Amino acid sequence: MLKQLLPWILMATGAFTGVTQPAAMANNQPILAQNPTLTADQADQEEQLSYTFYGQQVPLVERSDQIAVEFKPVPSFTRDLNEPAYLRLQRDLTAATSFSREAHKADVTVKPLGERYALVELPHGLDEQWAQRLNQAYVQATLPVLSRENMTESIVVTQEIVVSFEPGIADETARRLLAQYGVDVLRSLRFSEGRYLVRANNVSGTAVLAAATQLRNLPNVQSATPNFVQSIPFDVSTLDILSMDDPQRTNGPENVSNVSAAHETSPFPNSLLPLQWHLNSRAVRPRPYPRVDVRAVEAWETTQGENVVVAVIDSLIQWDHPDLVDRVYTVPETIADRLPGEEYGWDFSNKEITCAGSENCALGDADTRINEEELAYLRPHFQRTFTLGAADLLAAYPNLAQQIARVMPTASEKQQADVLRRIIQLEIGNEFHGTWSAGIIAANPADRQGVVGVAPEAQFLPVRVFGLGGEITVAALIEAMGYAAARDVDVINLSLGGLLPDQELSDQIFQILDAHPAMVIVASAGNSQLDGVSFPAALPGVISVGATNVRGNRSYYSSYGAGLDVVAPGGETNREQAGGILTVGGTWVPGFWQGMEPPQTSWGLMLDPLGQYVQVQGTSFSAPVVSGVLALMRSVNGAQQLSRDELGAILGQTANYGPLALSQADQNRYRLQASAGFGTAVDFPFVRPSGISGPVEAIAPEVYFFGQGLVDAVEAVEAVMEVVEKKG
């Protein structure tokens, strides 16, 4: 799951004393001032940090260690028009302290959160002095940052709210009603009906939460939720990185032994298949150990996913990777609602307007790959990990250096710097999370010498929703889901568990499921190690996928219990690199190495010196394994004779517990939970982060941790063929 960009810039915890506002918002005007029904009781809701999910209050807490800024659209006042606003702010804040006596002046850091926002991390929280320094000419507003209790996410509160109207309400009627209540309609959401992105006038800060609640109570409004700008935590924690061995170790194909007979006779005899244990685990786990893979190689004898399209809704998708370029789906030119310049998917994270002629314009970008501005931000951080010595690297990132020193007080300077290198490299590599997911589903090397996807003849549709830093909004995701459905894909992969539960997105998913009964949506269960899968995997009709490791245990991070459907290999890299899921990476892009000599050995979790291949972990990657298996199933489904429900039932019925084993820790965890009550132990850390709850009956420990079991591609494909044959 995504990921906060560059956690080395996390600052020390401090006291949050306030939020600055632009002049237009400085007056303490009431929420929705034009709302004639506003009462004192409603105004009191300003102080309640929560929002509503199908009538359920989702509590939030304000972070004391971060504040966000929103930049003005056109930074014409900057000295260099090519300089990103976040870099200008970083420079201005640093300069403001250059002559001061503050002991921690170097700790102030600004990191981008997509294109419009940035997170500012200050040494002692936001006081009046820092608030004045943030009041730059190019800063539109400063915004509060929230999170859920005991979580590390960053949730930025803007003035934007997504409002959904009941079916049948005319556009003119909806807009007139919203105008009466003091909100501006920014736009209607594309690929969606009756949904609008609005800006609440005269409301700022956390008061937007109460404003959304009041909008929800208006006539004919179905729901209203703040359009939070979220930054999702990274899959690999600092503790995982601390436990890794030498980052310069080499784990290339020259070290692979015990190549199985199944590999030798597969359609990809010269590939990196022996390292892809999720496809065939015999190479890394020979007999007498049980197979812990999904048996994809054997399934290829029947199908390789021909004539199937899987939408990958994720972050940067570098579809021009040599192992992906032949499998990227080309959107037909004849499609009715084709976007300007659309060819290989769409980038919904981009806030620019793209036009093809004077009449065909749309928000976003036709290219889901990394652009020059994003490269310009990532490149210096990336190159420092290869060019700076230990002392200089630690000095360049004092915040994370302090954190590492606290965790490793007896480590040498070099050891601490090595850990810092890994964190930076992994975080930058993780910006290509979408590339990783696409590779697991459909990679197919033209020369048969790369990695292979679970369904190597399937095609994938790249759909980007994450900006840099894991930035995502529900408005972008709603449109991305509708876009994928409008392109009539067969499977939608959502490797983005951990989002705030959102009614607008839920309603959109339900509408898609109802309108496309054969389309399958797969989502990662989440990496929170909690009873209850995350959102949106928790939604009914969505197949939720947990993760297992190379030993057949539950991967330590994988959520379990309520809502879990099946499990698939998701890997663990904290013990050994080979325990990860091998897929394609993104740091091979030439721009990363511009002006420096590339290394001669592999680094971090990269398999090769350029990072063309990487070994990863997370339910983010067990989900695309299952999406690939469903692509195999769909490809033998004839003229879509089986519905989504039938395919999901077959997937679960053919899964099994045979190669799986409960760790001692999970056995003990089950005993505790069984005693306390499944899903009800609020005094224990077994609460559900999804926002979806209800009574849960006692179930067997295998079901509790593995759902219906480990997916089996061979059995699933054969079962589909049998049912299709019976249907004639």
C-alpha positions in Angstrom: 0.0 0.0 0.0 1.1 3.4 -0.6 3.2 5.2 1.2 4.4 8.3 2.4 7.1 9.8 0.2 10.6 10.1 1.7 10.0 9.5 5.4 13.5 10.7 6.1 12.0 14.2 6.3 9.7 13.3 9.1 10.2 15.8 11.9 10.2 15.5 15.6 6.8 15.8 17.4 5.9 19.3 18.4 3.0 21.4 19.6 0.4 22.5 17.1 -1.0 25.9 18.0 -3.0 27.0 15.0 -3.6 27.2 11.3 -3.1 30.3 9.2 -5.7 31.2 6.6 -5.8 33.5 3.5 -7.4 36.9 4.0 -10.7 35.8 2.5 -11.1 33.1 5.1 -9.7 34.9 8.1 -13.1 36.1 9.3 -14.8 33.7 11.7 -18.0 33.4 9.7 -20.4 30.6 10.4 -20.3 27.3 8.5 -22.4 27.6 5.3 -23.3 31.2 6.3 -26.1 31.3 3.7 -27.8 28.2 5.1 -31.0 29.5 6.7 -31.3 26.4 8.9 -28.0 26.7 10.6 -28.3 26.5 14.4 -26.0 27.0 17.3 -26.0 23.2 17.8 -24.8 22.8 14.2 -22.1 25.4 14.7 -20.8 23.4 17.7 -20.0 20.6 15.3 -16.9 22.6 14.3 -15.2 21.1 17.3 -15.9 17.5 16.4 -13.1 16.0 14.4 -15.1 13.3 12.6 -17.1 12.8 9.4 -20.0 10.5 8.5 -19.8 7.1 6.7 -23.4 5.7 6.2 -24.5 7.4 9.4 -21.5 6.1 11.3 -19.1 8.7 12.8 -15.4 8.2 11.8 -13.3 10.0 14.4 -10.1 11.8 13.5 -7.3 13.4 15.4 -5.2 16.5 14.5 -1.5 15.9 13.9 0.8 18.1 15.9 3.8 17.4 13.8 2.7 18.5 10.3 0.8 21.2 8.6 -0.1 21.4 4.9 0.0 24.2 2.4 -2.0 24.8 -0.8 -0.1 26.6 -3.5 -1.6 29.2 -5.8 -2.2 27.9 -9.3 0.3 30.2 -11.2 3.5 30.9 -9.2 4.4 33.9 -11.5 6.2 35.6 -8.5 8.9 33.0 -8.2 12.4 33.9 -9.3 12.5 30.9 -11.6 9.2 29.9 -13.2 10.6 26.3 -13.6 11.1 26.0 -9.9 8.4 23.9 -8.1 6.6 25.9 -5.4 7.5 23.4 -2.7 11.2 23.9 -3.4 10.7 27.7 -3.2 9.0 27.3 0.2 11.7 25.0 1.5 14.3 27.6 0.5 12.4 30.5 1.9 11.8 28.7 5.2 15.4 27.7 5.5 16.6 31.2 4.7 14.2 32.6 7.4 16.1 30.7 10.0 19.6 31.2 8.7 20.4 34.1 11.0 18.4 32.9 13.9 19.5 31.1 17.0 17.1 28.3 16.7 18.8 25.0 17.5 16.8 23.0 15.1 16.6 25.3 12.1 17.8 22.6 9.7 14.9 20.3 10.7 12.3 22.3 8.7 11.4 20.3 5.6 8.8 20.6 2.8 7.8 17.6 0.7 5.3 17.7 -2.2 2.0 16.0 -1.9 0.9 15.8 -5.5 1.0 19.0 -7.5 -1.1 21.4 -5.5 -0.1 20.7 -1.9 2.9 20.1 0.3 3.5 18.8 3.8 5.5 21.1 6.1 7.3 19.4 8.9 8.6 21.8 11.6 10.9 21.1 14.5 8.5 22.2 17.3 5.1 22.4 15.7 3.4 25.5 14.3 3.8 28.6 16.5 3.0 32.2 15.6 6.5 32.8 14.2 6.4 29.8 11.9 2.8 30.7 10.8 4.1 34.1 9.7 6.9 32.5 7.7 4.4 30.3 5.9 2.5 33.3 4.8 4.3 33.5 1.5 2.9 35.3 -1.6 2.6 32.0 -3.5 0.8 30.1 -0.7 -2.9 30.0 -1.2 -3.7 28.6 2.3 -2.4 26.6 5.2 -4.4 23.5 6.0 -4.7 21.2 9.0 -3.4 17.6 8.8 -5.4 14.8 10.5 -5.1 11.1 10.9 -6.9 8.2 12.5 -5.9 7.3 16.0 -2.5 5.5 16.3 -1.9 5.7 12.5 0.9 7.4 10.6 -1.2 8.6 7.6 -1.5 12.3 6.6 -5.0 13.5 5.9 -5.2 17.1 4.6 -8.4 19.0 5.1 -9.2 21.3 2.2 -12.3 23.4 1.4 -13.4 20.8 -1.1 -16.4 18.4 -0.5 -17.8 15.7 -2.7 -21.6 15.9 -2.8 -23.8 13.1 -4.2 -27.5 13.6 -5.1 -30.3 11.1 -5.1 -30.9 9.5 -8.5 -33.1 11.5 -10.8 -32.2 15.0 -9.6 -31.5 17.2 -12.5 -28.1 18.9 -12.8 -29.7 22.4 -12.9 -31.6 21.6 -9.7 -28.6 20.3 -7.9 -26.5 23.3 -8.8 -29.2 25.7 -7.7 -29.5 24.0 -4.4 -25.8 24.1 -3.7 -25.6 27.7 -4.6 -28.3 28.6 -2.1 -26.2 27.1 0.7 -23.0 29.0 0.0 -20.9 26.5 -1.9 -19.4 26.8 -5.4 -19.6 23.9 -7.7 -16.1 23.3 -9.1 -17.2 20.6 -11.5 -19.3 17.5 -11.8 -17.3 14.3 -11.5 -16.6 12.6 -14.7 -17.7 8.9 -15.3 -20.2 9.3 -12.4 -23.8 10.5 -12.1 -25.1 13.1 -9.7 -21.7 13.8 -8.0 -20.1 17.2 -7.7 -16.9 18.5 -6.3 -17.7 21.7 -4.5 -15.9 24.3 -2.4 -17.5 25.6 0.8 -17.4 29.4 1.0 -16.5 31.1 4.3 -15.4 27.7 5.8 -11.9 26.7 6.5 -9.8 24.4 8.6 -11.5 21.5 10.4 -14.8 23.4 10.2 -15.1 21.8 6.7 -16.0 18.5 8.5 -19.1 20.1 10.0 -19.9 21.8 6.7 -20.0 18.4 5.0 -22.3 17.0 7.7 -24.7 19.9 7.1 -24.6 19.5 3.3 -25.5 15.8 3.8 -28.7 16.8 5.5 -29.9 19.0 2.6 -33.0 17.9 0.6 -32.2 15.3 -2.1 -28.5 15.0 -1.0 -27.5 11.4 -0.7 -24.1 12.0 0.9 -21.4 14.6 1.4 -17.8 13.9 2.4 -14.7 16.1 2.6 -12.5 15.6 -0.4 -9.5 14.7 1.9 -6.1 14.8 0.4 -4.6 11.6 1.8 -1.1 10.3 1.9 -1.0 6.5 2.5 1.8 5.0 4.6 4.5 3.0 2.8 4.4 -0.8 2.8 7.9 -1.3 4.3 8.4 0.1 7.7 11.6 1.5 9.2 11.8 -1.5 11.4 11.7 -3.8 8.3 14.6 -1.8 6.8 16.6 -2.0 10.0 16.3 -5.8 9.9 17.5 -6.1 6.4 21.0 -7.3 5.8 23.7 -5.7 3.6 22.0 -3.4 1.1 24.7 -4.0 -1.5 24.1 -7.8 -1.6 23.6 -9.3 -5.0 20.7 -11.6 -5.6 20.7 -11.9 -9.3 19.9 -14.8 -11.6 23.4 -16.1 -11.4 22.8 -17.1 -7.8 19.6 -19.1 -8.5 19.8 -22.8 -8.2 17.3 -25.7 -8.1 15.5 -24.7 -11.2 12.4 -26.8 -11.4 11.3 -29.0 -14.3 8.2 -26.9 -14.5 10.4 -23.9 -15.2 12.4 -25.7 -17.8 9.3 -26.7 -19.8 7.4 -23.4 -19.3 6.9 -20.9 -22.2 9.5 -18.7 -20.5 12.6 -20.9 -20.1 15.1 -18.1 -20.0 13.2 -15.8 -17.7 13.7 -14.9 -14.0 11.0 -17.4 -13.2 13.0 -19.3 -10.6 12.9 -16.2 -8.4 9.2 -15.8 -8.8 8.2 -18.1 -6.1 4.6 -16.9 -6.1 4.2 -18.5 -9.5 6.1 -21.7 -8.7 7.9 -22.1 -5.4 9.8 -25.2 -6.1 13.0 -23.3 -7.0 13.2 -21.7 -3.6 11.3 -24.3 -1.6 12.1 -27.8 -3.1 10.5 -31.0 -2.0 9.5 -32.2 0.6 8.2 -28.7 1.4 4.6 -28.0 0.2 4.0 -25.6 -2.7 3.1 -22.2 -1.4 2.5 -20.6 -4.8 -0.7 -20.2 -6.9 0.4 -22.8 -9.5 0.3 -20.3 -12.3 2.9 -22.1 -14.4 0.8 -25.2 -14.7 -2.3 -23.0 -15.5 -0.4 -21.6 -18.5 -0.8 -24.9 -20.2 -4.5 -24.1 -20.5 -4.5 -20.3 -20.7 -2.2 -17.3 -20.3 -5.0 -14.7 -20.0 -5.7 -14.0 -23.6 -8.3 -11.4 -24.5 -8.6 -10.1 -21.0 -8.0 -6.5 -19.8 -7.1 -5.7 -16.2 -7.3 -2.0 -15.1 -4.5 -1.1 -12.7 -5.6 1.9 -10.6 -2.5 2.9 -8.8 0.5 5.3 -8.7 3.2 5.8 -11.5 2.8 3.1 -14.1 5.9 3.0 -16.3 4.2 1.0 -19.1 7.2 1.4 -21.4 9.3 -1.0 -19.3 10.6 -3.7 -21.6 8.5 -6.4 -19.9 5.3 -4.3 -20.0 5.3 -2.4 -23.2 3.8 -5.2 -25.3 1.0 -5.8 -22.8 -0.3 -2.3 -22.3 -3.9 -1.9 -23.5 -4.6 0.6 -26.3 -7.9 2.5 -25.9 -9.8 2.2 -29.2 -10.1 5.4 -31.1 -13.7 4.7 -31.7 -14.7 4.9 -28.1 -17.5 7.4 -27.5 -16.1 9.3 -24.6 -12.4 9.2 -25.5 -10.4 11.8 -23.6 -8.0 14.2 -25.3 -4.8 12.4 -26.4 -6.0 9.2 -24.6 -4.1 6.1 -25.8 -2.7 4.1 -22.9 -4.9 5.0 -19.9 -5.2 8.2 -18.0 -3.6 10.1 -15.1 -6.3 11.3 -12.7 -3.7 12.6 -10.2 -2.7 15.4 -12.6 -4.6 18.7 -12.0 -3.7 20.3 -15.3 -6.1 20.6 -18.2 -5.3 18.6 -21.3 -6.9 19.6 -24.6 -7.0 18.1 -28.1 -8.5 20.9 -30.1 -10.7 23.6 -28.7 -13.6 21.5 -27.7 -12.1 18.3 -26.3 -10.6 19.2 -22.9 -10.3 17.2 -19.7 -8.6 17.4 -16.3 -5.7 15.1 -16.1 -3.0 13.7 -18.4 -2.9 10.9 -21.0 0.5 9.7 -19.7 0.7 7.7 -16.4 4.6 7.6 -16.5 6.9 9.8 -14.5 7.3 13.3 -15.9 10.3 15.7 -15.9 9.1 17.7 -12.9 8.7 14.6 -10.8 12.1 13.4 -11.9 13.6 16.7 -11.0 12.4 16.3 -7.4 13.3 12.7 -6.9 16.7 12.7 -8.7 18.8 14.6 -6.2 17.6 12.6 -3.2 18.1 9.4 -5.2 21.6 10.3 -6.3 22.8 11.4 -2.9 22.4 7.8 -1.7 25.1 6.7 -4.2 27.4 9.7 -4.1 27.5 11.0 -0.5 29.6 9.5 2.2 28.1 8.5 5.6 28.6 11.8 7.4 27.4 14.0 4.5 24.3 11.8 4.0 23.3 11.9 7.7 23.8 15.7 7.7 21.6 16.1 4.6 18.7 14.3 6.4 19.0 15.3 10.1 15.4 14.3 11.0 15.6 10.7 9.9 19.2 10.5 11.1 18.0 11.4 14.6 15.3 8.7 14.4 17.8 6.1 13.3 20.2 7.0 16.0 17.4 6.6 18.6 16.6 3.1 17.3 20.3 2.1 16.7 22.2 3.9 19.5 25.2 1.7 19.3 25.5 1.5 15.5 28.4 3.1 13.8 28.0 6.2 11.6 28.4 4.0 8.5 25.7 1.6 9.7 23.3 4.4 10.4 24.0 5.9 7.0 23.4 2.6 5.3 20.0 2.3 6.8 19.2 5.9 5.6 20.3 4.9 2.1 17.9 2.0 2.1 15.0 4.1 3.3 15.5 6.8 0.7 16.0 4.3 -2.1 13.0 2.2 -1.2 10.7 5.2 -0.8 11.7 6.5 -4.3 11.4 3.1 -5.8 8.0 2.8 -4.2 6.7 5.8 -6.2 6.4 3.1 -9.0 4.0 1.1 -6.9 1.7 1.0 -9.9 4.4 -0.4 -12.1 5.1 -3.1 -9.5 1.4 -4.1 -9.5 1.1 -4.1 -13.3 4.2 -6.3 -13.6 2.8 -8.9 -11.2 -0.4 -9.1 -13.3 0.8 -9.1 -16.9 4.5 -8.8 -17.4 5.7 -10.6 -20.5 9.3 -10.1 -21.6 9.7 -10.0 -25.4 13.0 -11.8 -25.2 11.8 -14.2 -22.5 14.5 -13.0 -20.2 12.6 -10.9 -17.7 9.9 -11.4 -15.1 6.5 -13.0 -16.0 3.1 -11.9 -14.8 0.5 -14.3 -13.5 -1.4 -13.8 -16.8 1.3 -13.0 -19.3 -1.0 -12.7 -22.3 -3.5 -10.4 -20.6 -3.5 -6.7 -21.2 -3.5 -4.0 -18.5 -5.0 -0.5 -18.6 -2.9 2.0 -16.7 -4.9 4.4 -14.5 -3.0 6.7 -12.2 -4.6 8.2 -9.1 -1.6 8.8 -6.8 0.6 11.8 -7.1 4.0 12.0 -5.5 4.0 11.3 -1.8 1.1 8.9 -2.1 -1.3 11.8 -2.6 -4.8 10.7 -3.5 -8.3 12.2 -3.2 -11.6 10.4 -3.3 -12.7 12.6 -6.2 -9.8 11.3 -8.3 -10.6 7.7 -7.3 -14.3 8.0 -8.0 -13.5 9.2 -11.5 -10.8 6.6 -12.1 -13.2 3.8 -11.1 -15.8 5.1 -13.4 -13.3 5.5 -16.2 -12.1 1.9 -15.9 -15.7 0.7 -16.0 -16.5 2.9 -19.0 -13.5 1.2 -20.8 -15.3 -2.1 -20.1 -12.3 -3.9 -18.5 -12.7 -7.4 -17.1 -10.9 -6.9 -13.8 -10.1 -3.8 -11.7 -7.1 -4.1 -9.4 -7.0 -1.8 -6.3 -3.7 -2.1 -4.5 -4.6 0.8 -2.2 -6.0 -0.6 1.0 -5.9 1.7 4.0 -8.0 4.6 2.6 -10.5 6.4 4.8 -13.9 4.8 4.4 -15.9 7.0 2.1 -19.6 6.8 1.2 -19.1 8.5 -2.2 -16.6 6.0 -3.4 -18.6 3.1 -1.9 -21.7 4.2 -3.8 -19.7 4.5 -7.0 -18.4 1.0 -6.6 -21.8 -0.4 -5.9 -23.2 1.3 -9.1 -20.3 -0.1 -11.1 -20.9 -3.6 -9.7 -24.7 -3.3 -10.5 -24.1 -2.0 -14.0 -21.3 -4.5 -14.9 -22.3 -7.9 -13.4 -19.3 -9.7 -15.1 -16.7 -7.2 -14.0 -14.5 -8.2 -11.0 -13.0 -5.8 -8.5 -10.0 -7.0 -6.4 -8.5 -5.0 -3.5 -5.7 -5.5 -1.0 -6.8 -6.5 2.6 -4.5 -4.0 4.2 -1.2 -4.0 6.1 -2.5 -3.0 9.5 -2.3 -6.5 11.1 -5.8 -6.0 12.4 -9.0 -8.0 12.6 -11.0 -6.6 9.7 -9.8 -5.8 6.2 -9.3 -2.2 5.1 -11.3 0.0 2.8 -12.3 -0.5 0.0 -11.6 -4.2 0.3 -14.3 -4.4 3.1 -17.1 -3.5 0.7 -19.4 -6.3 -0.3 -18.8 -7.5 -3.9 -15.1 -6.6 -3.8 -12.7 -9.6 -3.4 -10.4 -8.9 -0.5 -6.9 -10.5 -0.6 -4.6 -11.1 2.3 -0.9 -12.0 2.0 1.2 -15.1 2.8 5.0 -15.6 2.8 7.3 -18.1 1.3 6.9 -20.4 4.4 3.1 -20.6 4.0 2.4 -18.4 7.0 0.3 -15.2 7.1 2.6 -12.4 6.2 3.1 -10.6 9.5 1.6 -7.3 8.2 -1.5 -8.7 6.6 -4.9 -7.9 8.0 -7.2 -10.8 8.6 -10.6 -11.8 10.1 -13.7 -9.9 9.2 -14.2 -9.5 5.4 -11.2 -11.5 4.3 -12.0 -13.6 1.2 -8.7 -15.3 0.1 -5.0 -15.1 0.4 -2.1 -15.1 -2.1 1.6 -14.7 -1.9 2.5 -11.1 -0.8 6.0 -11.8 0.4 8.2 -10.7 3.3 11.4 -8.9 2.7 12.4 -8.2 6.3 14.0 -11.6 6.8 15.4 -12.2 3.3 15.3 -10.4 0.0 14.3 -13.6 -1.9 11.1 -13.7 0.3 9.7 -10.8 -1.7 7.5 -10.8 -4.8 9.7 -10.2 -7.8 8.3 -7.7 -10.3 9.4 -4.8 -12.6 10.7 -1.6 -11.2 10.9 2.1 -12.3 14.3 3.5 -11.3 15.8 2.2 -14.6 14.4 5.4 -16.2 17.5 7.2 -17.6 16.6 10.5 -15.8 17.5 9.0 -12.5 21.1 8.3 -13.5 21.6 11.6 -15.4 25.1 13.0 -14.6 26.3 10.0 -12.6 27.8 6.6 -13.2 25.3 3.8 -12.3 26.4 1.3 -9.6 27.9 -2.0 -10.6 25.9 -4.1 -8.1 22.3 -4.4 -6.9 21.1 -2.3 -4.0 18.3 -2.3 -1.5 15.6 -4.6 -2.8 16.5 -4.1 -6.4 17.6 -7.2 -8.3 19.9 -5.4 -10.7 22.1 -2.2 -10.6 19.5 0.0 -12.4 16.5 -1.2 -10.5 14.7 -2.7 -13.5 13.5 -5.5 -11.2 12.6 -5.3 -7.5 11.4 -7.7 -4.8 8.5 -6.3 -2.8 6.1 -7.1 0.0 2.5 -6.1 0.9 -1.1 -7.0 0.4 -0.7 -4.5 -2.4 1.0 -7.3 -4.3 -1.1 -10.3 -3.2 -4.1 -8.5 -4.7 -2.6 -8.3 -8.3 -1.6 -12.0 -8.0 -5.3 -12.7 -7.6 -6.2 -10.3 -10.3 -3.9 -12.3 -12.6 -5.6 -15.5 -11.6 -9.0 -14.0 -12.3 -7.6 -13.0 -15.7 -6.7 -16.6 -16.4 -10.2 -17.6 -15.3 -11.9 -15.0 -17.4 -10.0 -16.0 -20.5 -11.5 -19.4 -20.5 -15.0 -18.0 -19.7 -16.1 -17.9 -23.3 -18.5 -15.1 -24.0 -18.5 -14.1 -20.4 -20.9 -16.8 -19.5 -20.1 -16.6 -15.8 -21.0 -13.6 -13.6 -18.7 -11.9 -11.1 -20.4 -13.7 -8.3 -19.9 -17.1 -10.0 -16.2 -16.4 -10.6 -15.7 -15.2 -7.0 -17.4 -18.3 -5.7 -15.2 -20.6 -7.8 -12.1 -18.7 -6.7 -13.0 -19.3 -3.1 -14.1 -22.9 -3.5 -10.9 -23.9 -5.3 -8.7 -22.2 -2.7 -7.3 -24.4 0.0 -5.4 -24.5 3.3 -3.1 -27.4 2.4 0.2 -25.6 2.1 -0.6 -23.0 4.7 0.4 -23.1 8.4 -0.4 -20.9 11.4 2.6 -19.4 13.1 2.8 -19.8 16.8 2.2 -16.0 17.2 -1.1 -16.4 15.2 -2.1 -19.4 17.2 -1.8 -17.4 20.4 -3.5 -14.4 18.8 -6.4 -16.5 17.9 -6.7 -17.9 21.4 -6.8 -14.3 22.8 -9.3 -13.1 20.2 -11.6 -16.2 20.6 -11.7 -15.5 24.4 -12.3 -11.7 24.0 -14.9 -12.1 21.2 -14.3 -11.8 17.5 -14.4 -8.2 16.2 -15.6 -6.9 19.6 -12.5 -6.5 21.7 -12.3 -2.8 21.7 -9.9 -2.8 24.6 -7.4 -4.9 22.5 -5.7 -3.8 19.3 -8.1 -5.9 17.2 -10.4 -3.2 16.0 -11.5 -2.8 12.4 -10.0 0.2 10.5 -12.5 -0.2 7.7 -15.5 1.5 9.4 -17.6 -1.5 8.6 -18.6 -3.5 11.7 -21.1 -6.0 13.0 -21.4 -9.2 14.9 -18.9 -11.9 14.0 -19.4 -15.6 14.9 -16.6 -17.8 16.0 -14.7 -19.3 13.1 -11.9 -21.7 12.7 -8.4 -20.3 13.0 -7.6 -21.1 9.4 -10.6 -19.2 8.2 -9.8 -16.3 10.6 -6.3 -15.8 9.1 -6.6 -17.1 5.6 -10.2 -16.6 4.5 -11.2 -19.4 2.1 -7.5 -20.3 1.6 -4.6 -19.9 -0.8 -5.7 -19.3 -4.4 -5.1 -22.1 -6.8 -4.9 -21.1 -10.5 -5.1 -24.6 -11.9 -8.1 -25.7 -9.9 -9.9 -22.3 -10.6 -9.3 -22.4 -14.3 -10.5 -26.1 -14.6 -13.6 -25.3 -12.5 -14.5 -22.4 -14.7 -14.1 -24.6 -17.8 -16.4 -27.3 -16.3 -19.1 -24.8 -15.4 -18.9 -23.2 -18.9 -19.2 -26.6 -20.5 -22.2 -27.5 -18.5 -23.9 -24.2 -19.4 -23.2 -25.1 -23.1 
